[in-house]
Amino acid sequence: MMHKLVSAILLAAGVTLTGLGAQAQTKAPATVAAQAKPATDPSVQLFKSWDKNADGQLSQQEFSTGWHQAQAALQLQARLRRQFGTIDGNRDGALDVAEYGNLVLIKNAGKSAPPLARFDSNGNGKLEFNEYVKLVETLAPNEPAGKGGKP
């Protein structure tokens, strides 16, 4: 879920999202829907996820909540990128088997640690960043609501 949110935010952030939000505040929902991009557009998906009451408009509260969630997701993405860069000792943009074995999550799992292949969705024998994020989402302990612990 977090990975999808981060991806949507990164793709939809900026002018597209700002413009869509501004339209939603000033135009009728039918007009916004007519001007909206297809449902596969990440900006539309993000707007819908922020529009909690599904009225086609973002209230100040909905926008504020969404904005804060987006900022938290971007901070998490940045932390994961830094961690990934630290672990990627040979700086090839992917984690090989040896680097995978050095992951704290893998060390903590011990003998029950899943093999790298479980997260290697493209089958290249390495974990690229998006695959690493899925590993973290799967293996990291869930944080209690409101806590800001590191993954």
C-alpha positions as CSV (number, residue, x, y, z in Angstrom):
1,M,0.0,0.0,0.0
2,M,2.7,2.5,1.0
3,H,4.7,1.7,-2.2
4,K,1.6,2.4,-4.3
5,L,1.0,5.6,-2.5
6,V,4.6,6.7,-2.8
7,S,4.6,5.9,-6.5
8,A,1.3,7.7,-7.1
9,I,2.6,10.8,-5.2
10,L,5.9,10.8,-7.1
11,L,4.1,10.6,-10.4
12,A,1.3,12.9,-9.6
13,A,3.0,15.6,-7.4
14,G,3.4,19.1,-8.5
15,V,1.4,21.0,-11.0
16,T,-0.9,18.2,-12.0
17,L,-2.0,17.6,-8.4
18,T,-2.2,21.2,-7.5
19,G,-4.2,22.0,-10.6
20,L,-6.6,19.2,-10.0
21,G,-7.1,20.3,-6.4
22,A,-7.7,23.9,-7.4
23,Q,-10.3,22.9,-10.0
24,A,-12.1,20.7,-7.5
25,Q,-12.5,23.7,-5.1
26,T,-14.0,26.0,-7.7
27,K,-16.0,23.8,-10.1
28,A,-19.0,21.5,-9.8
29,P,-18.2,17.8,-9.3
30,A,-19.6,17.0,-12.8
31,T,-17.3,19.5,-14.4
32,V,-14.3,18.1,-12.6
33,A,-15.3,14.5,-13.6
34,A,-15.6,15.6,-17.2
35,Q,-12.2,17.2,-17.2
36,A,-10.6,14.4,-15.1
37,K,-8.1,12.1,-16.8
38,P,-8.8,8.3,-17.1
39,A,-8.9,6.3,-13.8
40,T,-5.5,4.8,-14.5
41,D,-3.9,8.3,-14.2
42,P,-2.1,8.4,-10.9
43,S,-3.2,11.9,-10.2
44,V,-6.8,10.9,-10.5
45,Q,-6.2,7.9,-8.2
46,L,-4.4,10.1,-5.7
47,F,-7.2,12.8,-5.8
48,K,-9.8,10.1,-5.2
49,S,-7.8,8.7,-2.3
50,W,-7.7,12.2,-0.7
51,D,-11.4,12.8,-1.4
52,K,-12.7,10.8,1.6
53,N,-16.3,11.7,1.2
54,A,-16.2,11.2,-2.6
55,D,-17.9,14.4,-3.4
56,G,-15.4,15.4,-6.2
57,Q,-14.0,18.2,-4.1
58,L,-11.2,18.4,-1.6
59,S,-12.0,20.2,1.6
60,Q,-9.3,22.0,3.5
61,Q,-9.2,19.0,5.9
62,E,-9.0,16.4,3.2
63,F,-6.2,18.2,1.4
64,S,-4.3,18.8,4.7
65,T,-4.6,15.1,5.7
66,G,-3.6,14.0,2.2
67,W,-0.7,16.5,2.1
68,H,0.7,15.3,5.4
69,Q,0.4,11.7,4.4
70,A,2.2,12.5,1.2
71,Q,5.0,14.3,3.0
72,A,5.4,11.3,5.4
73,A,5.5,8.9,2.4
74,L,8.1,11.0,0.7
75,Q,10.2,11.1,3.8
76,L,9.9,7.4,4.1
77,Q,10.9,7.0,0.4
78,A,14.0,9.2,1.1
79,R,15.0,7.1,4.1
80,L,14.6,3.9,2.1
81,R,16.7,5.4,-0.7
82,R,19.5,6.3,1.7
83,Q,19.4,2.9,3.3
84,F,19.4,1.2,-0.1
85,G,22.4,3.3,-1.2
86,T,24.3,2.4,1.9
87,I,23.6,-1.3,1.4
88,D,24.5,-1.2,-2.3
89,G,28.2,-1.5,-1.6
90,N,29.2,-1.9,-5.3
91,R,27.0,1.0,-6.3
92,D,25.4,-0.8,-9.2
93,G,21.9,0.3,-8.3
94,A,20.8,-3.2,-7.1
95,L,21.4,-5.5,-4.2
96,D,23.1,-8.8,-5.1
97,V,23.0,-11.9,-2.9
98,A,25.9,-10.9,-0.7
99,E,24.4,-7.4,-0.1
100,Y,21.0,-9.0,0.5
101,G,22.5,-11.1,3.2
102,N,23.7,-8.0,5.0
103,L,20.2,-6.5,5.3
104,V,19.2,-6.2,9.0
105,L,15.7,-7.5,8.2
106,I,17.3,-10.6,6.7
107,K,19.8,-11.1,9.5
108,N,17.0,-10.7,12.0
109,A,14.9,-13.3,10.3
110,G,17.8,-15.8,10.5
111,K,17.2,-19.2,9.0
112,S,13.6,-18.3,8.3
113,A,14.6,-15.4,6.0
114,P,13.1,-15.6,2.6
115,P,15.4,-16.0,-0.4
116,L,16.2,-13.0,-2.6
117,A,14.3,-14.7,-5.4
118,R,11.0,-14.1,-3.5
119,F,11.3,-10.3,-4.1
120,D,13.2,-10.4,-7.4
121,S,10.2,-9.7,-9.6
122,N,12.2,-9.3,-12.8
123,G,14.3,-12.4,-12.2
124,N,17.7,-10.7,-12.7
125,G,19.1,-12.2,-9.5
126,K,19.3,-8.8,-7.8
127,L,16.9,-6.5,-5.9
128,E,16.4,-3.1,-7.5
129,F,14.9,-0.3,-5.4
130,N,11.3,-1.0,-6.1
131,E,11.9,-4.7,-5.2
132,Y,13.7,-3.6,-2.0
133,V,10.7,-1.5,-1.0
134,K,8.4,-4.5,-1.4
135,L,10.8,-6.5,0.8
136,V,10.7,-3.8,3.5
137,E,6.9,-3.6,3.3
138,T,6.7,-7.4,3.7
139,L,9.4,-8.0,6.4
140,A,9.5,-4.8,8.5
141,P,7.4,-4.9,11.7
142,N,4.3,-2.7,11.4
143,E,4.6,0.6,13.3
144,P,1.9,1.5,15.7
145,A,-0.3,4.4,14.5
146,G,1.2,7.7,15.1
147,K,4.7,6.4,15.7
148,G,7.6,7.6,13.5
149,G,10.0,4.6,13.8
150,K,12.5,3.8,11.1
151,P,11.9,0.8,8.8
